[in-house]
């Protein structure tokens, strides 16, 4: 019996699919999103508009999408992986030619009711196509050079398109997620050692290119690196964001100033308080306790994803679930490191908490695939 025949035969039917859903994971997603709604209500000065209400509507739409995707058998999403990847490539090319420009970057497609960011779609599509590739590839060929070059090309093509927007943060996440998928699939460690060595050389080359005709990064990206290394060099300019973020984090203490009592956000000292720096608002108002609680919720989401991956009997389900969990981890790890001054400011939102339509909808769709793997695993 082929895998497809077995998957179809073992697929639960009707209402049982909803019973088989990972409801603790769903509850955790709702809890994290609710924390985001409260923070958006707070930063708007006690108003559901302009951020909290649209975010709630998008989460409701994303939750519905998650349920719909979840009841579709996981083998269907495996078969759709190449289509999702190629469609995302087309969207990235479309953005390059006709995309909407905002804050000096061309990253969005204006759909009227919302702005779609194709790089967010690519984060999930890349995980799907790599999981499908390694599901198709025999384990004996995983580390052979020819079969390693194919996933490398699949990773580098969207990374280059995203880097041209320019979006350094997302391009780094694509590289990290793609490399993580190759590692999870069992590619030999020697390849990663070579990449790390080359990466060190690339960093040296990037710094040496500064001020030359062949400069590899934009000036604002170099300023972000300078600010990361020493924010005090320009506290009212490039270092303003991270300086105010650290003030907000420190002023929260253990228990915080109280809901809607954060001075940094209420008095507009904290920039991008509803998107990239929303974690500092939460930490200022609810302190260390609030910040660690959110981190625990994130950790529990990862645990439930890993349990689903370990209980799955087919390679695609395991890899796609672990890949989505890895993407989710990179999201909040990079954002929290960024606002605490442990990493350069690269414009990565806090998942399910920061204001944003594309990130919310795509992330919920990704968790729909995780739910599909959970529902349709053999019992």
C-alpha positions as CSV (number, residue, x, y, z in Angstrom):
1,X,0.0,0.0,0.0
2,X,1.4,3.4,-1.0
3,X,1.7,6.3,1.5
4,X,-1.1,8.1,-0.3
5,X,-3.5,5.1,-0.1
6,X,-2.6,4.7,3.5
7,X,-3.1,8.4,4.3
8,X,-6.5,8.4,2.6
9,X,-7.6,5.2,4.4
10,X,-6.5,6.5,7.8
11,X,-8.0,9.9,7.5
12,X,-10.7,10.7,10.1
13,X,-14.0,11.9,8.7
14,X,-16.7,14.4,9.5
15,X,-17.0,15.9,12.9
16,X,-14.2,13.7,14.3
17,X,-11.6,16.0,12.6
18,X,-12.6,18.8,14.9
19,X,-12.4,16.5,17.9
20,X,-8.9,15.4,16.9
21,X,-7.6,19.0,16.7
22,X,-4.9,20.0,19.0
23,X,-7.1,22.2,21.2
24,X,-4.5,23.1,23.8
25,X,-2.4,24.6,20.9
26,X,-5.5,26.5,19.7
27,X,-6.1,27.8,23.2
28,X,-2.4,29.0,23.5
29,X,-2.7,30.8,20.2
30,X,-5.9,32.6,21.3
31,X,-4.1,33.5,24.6
32,X,-1.1,35.1,22.9
33,X,-3.3,36.9,20.4
34,X,-5.5,38.2,23.2
35,X,-2.4,39.6,25.0
36,X,-1.6,41.4,21.7
37,X,-5.1,42.9,21.6
38,X,-4.7,44.3,25.1
39,X,-1.3,45.8,24.2
40,X,-2.7,47.4,21.0
41,X,-5.6,48.8,23.1
42,X,-3.2,50.2,25.6
43,X,-0.8,51.9,23.1
44,X,-3.8,53.5,21.4
45,X,-4.6,55.3,24.7
46,X,-7.5,53.1,25.7
47,X,-9.1,52.8,22.3
48,X,-9.9,49.7,20.1
49,X,-9.1,51.8,17.1
50,X,-6.9,52.2,15.0
51,X,-5.0,49.0,15.8
52,X,-6.8,46.5,18.2
53,X,-10.1,46.2,16.3
54,X,-8.5,45.5,12.9
55,X,-6.1,43.0,14.5
56,X,-9.0,41.2,16.2
57,X,-10.8,40.9,12.8
58,X,-7.7,39.6,11.2
59,X,-7.2,37.0,13.9
60,X,-10.8,35.9,13.5
61,X,-10.2,35.5,9.8
62,X,-6.9,33.7,10.5
63,X,-8.6,31.3,13.0
64,X,-11.2,30.4,10.5
65,X,-8.5,29.8,7.9
66,X,-6.6,27.6,10.4
67,X,-9.7,25.4,10.9
68,X,-10.3,25.1,7.2
69,X,-6.7,24.2,6.5
70,X,-6.6,21.8,9.4
71,X,-9.4,19.6,8.1
72,X,-7.8,19.2,4.7
73,X,-5.5,16.0,4.7
74,X,-1.8,16.7,5.2
75,X,-0.9,14.8,2.0
76,X,-2.8,17.5,0.0
77,X,-0.6,20.2,1.5
78,X,2.5,18.1,0.6
79,X,1.3,18.0,-3.0
80,X,0.7,21.7,-3.0
81,X,4.1,22.7,-1.7
82,X,5.7,23.3,-5.0
83,X,2.7,25.4,-6.1
84,X,2.9,27.5,-2.9
85,X,6.6,28.0,-3.4
86,X,6.4,29.0,-7.1
87,X,3.4,31.3,-6.3
88,X,5.3,33.0,-3.6
89,X,8.2,33.6,-6.0
90,X,5.8,35.2,-8.5
91,X,4.5,37.4,-5.7
92,X,8.0,38.5,-4.8
93,X,8.8,39.4,-8.4
94,X,5.5,41.3,-8.6
95,X,6.4,43.3,-5.6
96,X,9.8,44.1,-7.1
97,X,8.0,45.5,-10.2
98,X,4.7,47.0,-8.9
99,X,4.9,46.8,-5.1
100,X,3.8,49.6,-2.7
101,X,6.6,51.6,-1.2
102,X,6.6,52.4,2.5
103,X,9.3,53.6,4.9
104,X,11.9,53.4,2.1
105,X,11.2,49.8,1.2
106,X,9.1,48.1,-1.5
107,X,7.6,45.1,0.3
108,X,3.8,45.2,-0.1
109,X,1.1,44.5,-2.6
110,X,-1.9,46.8,-2.0
111,X,-5.1,44.7,-2.1
112,X,-7.4,47.5,-1.0
113,X,-8.7,46.0,2.2
114,X,-5.1,45.2,3.3
115,X,-1.5,45.2,2.2
116,X,-0.1,41.8,1.5
117,X,3.6,41.2,2.3
118,X,4.7,38.2,0.0
119,X,7.9,37.7,2.1
120,X,5.7,36.5,4.9
121,X,4.0,34.0,2.6
122,X,7.5,32.8,1.5
123,X,8.5,31.9,5.1
124,X,5.9,29.2,5.1
125,X,6.1,28.2,1.5
126,X,9.9,27.6,1.8
127,X,9.4,25.3,4.8
128,X,6.7,23.4,2.9
129,X,8.8,22.9,-0.3
130,X,11.9,21.8,1.7
131,X,9.8,19.4,3.7
132,X,8.3,18.0,0.5
133,X,11.7,17.7,-1.1
134,X,13.3,15.8,1.8
135,X,10.1,13.6,2.0
136,X,10.7,12.7,-1.6
137,X,14.5,12.3,-1.3
138,X,15.9,9.0,0.1
139,X,17.9,9.5,3.3
140,X,21.0,8.0,1.6
141,X,21.2,10.9,-0.8
142,X,20.5,13.7,1.7
143,X,24.2,14.7,2.1
144,X,25.4,14.1,-1.4
145,X,26.6,17.4,-3.1
146,X,24.2,17.4,-6.0
147,X,21.2,16.9,-3.7
148,X,22.4,19.5,-1.3
149,X,22.6,22.2,-4.1
150,X,18.9,21.9,-4.9
151,X,17.6,23.0,-1.5
152,X,20.4,25.7,-1.3
153,X,19.0,27.1,-4.6
154,X,15.5,27.0,-3.2
155,X,16.6,29.0,-0.2
156,X,18.8,31.5,-2.0
157,X,16.4,32.6,-4.8
158,X,13.7,34.0,-2.4
159,X,16.4,35.3,-0.1
160,X,17.9,37.4,-2.9
161,X,14.5,38.7,-4.0
162,X,13.6,39.8,-0.4
163,X,17.1,41.3,0.2
164,X,16.4,43.6,-2.9
165,X,13.3,45.1,-1.3
166,X,15.3,45.8,0.9
167,X,14.4,43.6,3.9
168,X,17.5,42.4,5.7
169,X,15.6,41.0,8.7
170,X,13.3,38.7,6.6
171,X,16.1,37.6,4.4
172,X,18.2,36.5,7.4
173,X,15.1,34.6,8.7
174,X,14.7,32.8,5.4
175,X,18.4,31.8,5.5
176,X,18.1,30.6,9.1
177,X,14.8,28.7,8.5
178,X,16.1,27.1,5.4
179,X,19.4,26.1,7.0
180,X,17.5,24.7,10.0
181,X,15.3,22.6,7.7
182,X,18.4,21.1,6.0
183,X,19.9,20.3,9.4
184,X,16.6,18.7,10.6
185,X,16.5,16.6,7.4
186,X,19.9,15.2,8.3
187,X,22.4,17.0,6.0
188,X,26.0,16.4,7.2
189,X,27.5,18.9,9.7
190,X,30.5,19.6,7.4
191,X,28.3,21.6,5.1
192,X,27.2,23.8,8.0
193,X,30.8,24.3,9.2
194,X,31.7,25.5,5.7
195,X,28.7,27.9,5.6
196,X,29.6,29.3,9.0
197,X,33.2,29.9,7.8
198,X,32.0,31.5,4.6
199,X,29.6,33.6,6.7
200,X,32.4,35.0,8.8
201,X,34.2,35.9,5.6
202,X,31.0,37.6,4.2
203,X,30.7,39.7,7.4
204,X,34.2,40.9,7.0
205,X,33.6,41.7,3.3
206,X,30.4,43.6,4.2
207,X,32.2,45.8,6.7
208,X,35.1,46.3,4.2
209,X,32.6,47.4,1.5
210,X,31.3,50.3,3.5
211,X,31.9,53.6,1.7
212,X,33.0,52.0,-1.5
213,X,31.3,51.8,-4.9
214,X,30.4,48.2,-4.3
215,X,28.8,48.7,-0.8
216,X,26.8,45.6,0.0
217,X,24.3,47.1,2.5
218,X,22.3,50.2,2.6
219,X,23.5,53.2,4.7
220,X,20.6,52.8,7.1
221,X,21.5,49.1,7.6
222,X,25.1,50.1,8.5
223,X,23.7,52.7,10.9
224,X,21.6,49.9,12.6
225,X,24.8,47.9,13.1
226,X,26.6,50.9,14.5
227,X,23.6,51.6,16.8
228,X,23.6,48.0,18.0
229,X,27.3,48.1,18.9
230,X,27.1,51.5,20.7
231,X,23.6,53.1,20.9
232,X,25.0,56.1,22.9
233,X,26.9,57.4,19.9
234,X,23.6,58.8,18.5
235,X,21.0,58.7,21.3
236,X,18.7,61.2,19.5
237,X,19.1,59.8,16.0
238,X,19.9,56.2,15.0
239,X,20.2,55.1,18.6
240,X,16.9,56.6,19.7
241,X,14.8,53.4,19.2
242,X,17.0,51.1,21.2
243,X,17.7,53.7,23.9
244,X,14.0,54.3,24.6
245,X,13.3,50.6,24.4
246,X,15.8,49.9,27.2
247,X,14.4,52.7,29.3
248,X,10.9,51.2,29.0
249,X,12.2,47.6,29.7
250,X,14.0,48.8,32.8
251,X,11.3,51.0,34.2
252,X,8.9,48.0,34.3
253,X,10.7,46.3,37.1
254,X,9.3,43.0,38.4
255,X,5.6,43.8,38.3
256,X,5.3,46.7,35.9
257,X,3.7,50.1,36.1
258,X,0.3,48.7,35.5
259,X,-2.0,48.3,32.5
260,X,-2.1,51.6,30.4
261,X,0.3,53.2,32.9
262,X,3.5,52.9,30.8
263,X,5.0,56.4,30.5
264,X,7.3,55.6,27.6
265,X,4.5,54.4,25.4
266,X,1.7,56.7,26.6
267,X,3.9,59.8,26.1
268,X,5.1,58.6,22.7
269,X,8.8,58.3,23.6
270,X,8.7,54.7,22.4
271,X,8.7,54.5,18.5
272,X,6.9,51.8,16.6
273,X,5.2,50.9,19.8
274,X,2.4,49.0,18.1
275,X,4.7,46.9,15.8
276,X,8.3,46.0,16.3
277,X,8.7,47.4,19.8
278,X,5.4,46.3,21.3
279,X,7.2,43.8,23.7
280,X,8.7,46.8,25.5
281,X,5.2,48.2,26.1
282,X,4.2,44.9,27.6
283,X,7.3,44.7,29.8
284,X,6.9,48.3,31.0
285,X,3.2,47.8,32.0
286,X,3.5,44.2,33.3
287,X,7.2,44.0,34.2
288,X,9.4,40.9,34.2
289,X,6.4,38.8,35.2
290,X,4.4,39.8,32.1
291,X,7.4,39.3,29.8
292,X,8.3,35.8,31.2
293,X,4.6,34.8,31.0
294,X,4.5,35.6,27.3
295,X,7.8,33.7,26.8
296,X,6.3,30.7,28.6
297,X,3.2,30.8,26.3
298,X,5.5,30.9,23.3
299,X,7.6,28.0,24.7
300,X,4.4,25.9,25.2
301,X,3.4,26.5,21.6
302,X,6.8,25.1,20.5
303,X,6.4,22.1,22.8
304,X,3.0,21.2,21.4
305,X,4.4,21.5,17.8
306,X,7.3,19.3,18.6
307,X,5.0,16.7,20.2
308,X,3.0,16.6,17.0
309,X,6.2,16.3,14.9
310,X,7.4,13.4,17.0
311,X,4.1,11.6,16.9
312,X,3.8,11.9,13.1
313,X,4.8,8.8,11.1
314,X,5.6,10.4,7.8
315,X,8.6,12.5,7.0
316,X,6.7,15.5,5.5
317,X,4.5,16.0,8.5
318,X,7.4,15.9,10.9
319,X,9.6,18.2,8.9
320,X,6.9,20.8,8.1
321,X,5.7,20.9,11.7
322,X,9.3,21.3,13.0
323,X,10.0,23.9,10.3
324,X,7.0,26.0,11.2
325,X,8.0,25.8,14.9
326,X,11.5,26.9,14.0
327,X,10.1,29.9,12.0
328,X,7.9,30.8,15.0
329,X,10.9,30.6,17.4
330,X,13.0,32.7,15.1
331,X,10.3,35.3,15.0
332,X,10.0,35.9,18.7
333,X,13.7,35.2,19.5
334,X,14.9,37.8,17.1
335,X,12.3,40.4,18.1
336,X,12.9,40.1,21.8
337,X,16.7,40.1,21.3
338,X,16.3,43.2,19.1
339,X,14.3,45.3,21.6
340,X,16.6,44.3,24.5
341,X,19.7,45.4,22.5
342,X,21.1,41.9,22.1
343,X,20.7,42.0,18.3
344,X,20.6,44.8,15.7
345,X,17.2,46.4,14.9
346,X,16.0,44.5,11.8
347,X,12.3,45.1,11.7
348,X,11.0,41.7,12.8
349,X,7.5,41.8,14.4
350,X,6.6,39.9,17.6
351,X,4.4,37.0,16.4
352,X,0.6,37.4,17.0
353,X,1.2,40.4,19.3
354,X,2.6,43.1,16.9
355,X,0.1,44.9,14.7
356,X,0.1,43.5,11.1
357,X,-2.2,41.7,8.7
358,X,0.1,39.6,6.6
359,X,2.1,38.2,9.4
360,X,-1.0,37.3,11.4
361,X,-2.9,35.6,8.6
362,X,0.2,33.7,7.3
363,X,1.1,32.5,10.8
364,X,-2.4,31.2,11.5
365,X,-2.4,29.4,8.1
366,X,0.9,27.8,9.0
367,X,-0.6,26.6,12.3
368,X,-3.4,25.2,10.2
369,X,-0.9,22.9,8.5
370,X,0.4,21.9,12.0
371,X,-3.1,21.1,13.0
372,X,-3.6,19.1,9.8
373,X,-0.5,17.0,10.6
374,X,-1.9,16.4,14.1
375,X,-5.4,15.5,12.9
376,X,-4.3,13.1,10.1
377,X,-1.5,11.3,11.9
378,X,-2.1,7.5,12.2
379,X,-3.8,6.4,15.4
